[in-house]
Amino acid sequence: MLLDLILSTIAFFVAVHYLRRYLDDMEVRKGMTRSILIFVLASVASTAVSSVVEKLQGNSANPVQNAMEMKKLLQP
C-alpha cells in the first residue's frame, strides 16, 4: 500500500511535467482549461500506475490472506 502511494505520487508529477512540455510545444495557451486538462490526465496516469502496482502486489482487499499465503510459501 505504501509502495502504491509513493509510485503513484511520482507518476503524477512526472506526468504533469511531460504534459506541460507537450502542450508548450503545441503552443497551447496557458489557462484554466489547460490546467484542468493537465490535472485530469496526470490523475489518470497516477491511477493507472496505482492499479498496476496493486495488481502486482496481490489482492490488497484481504491482507490477512496474502500474509498467510506468503507464510506458506516461505516455510520449508
URHUHU-V47756 format. One line per field, one symbol per residue. ss: DSSP state (~ for helix, > for strand, _ for the rest). phi: phi as a letter, one per 40 degrees, with the letter a starting at -180 (. if undefined). A space follows every 50 residues. Layout:
ss: ???
phi: ???
This chain:
ss: _~~~~~~~~~~~~~~~~~~~~~~~~______~~~~~~~~~~~~~~~~~~~ ~~~~~~~_____~~~~~~~~~~~~__
phi: .ccdccccccccccccdcccccccccfccciccccccccccccccccccc ccccccchcccbcccccccccccccc
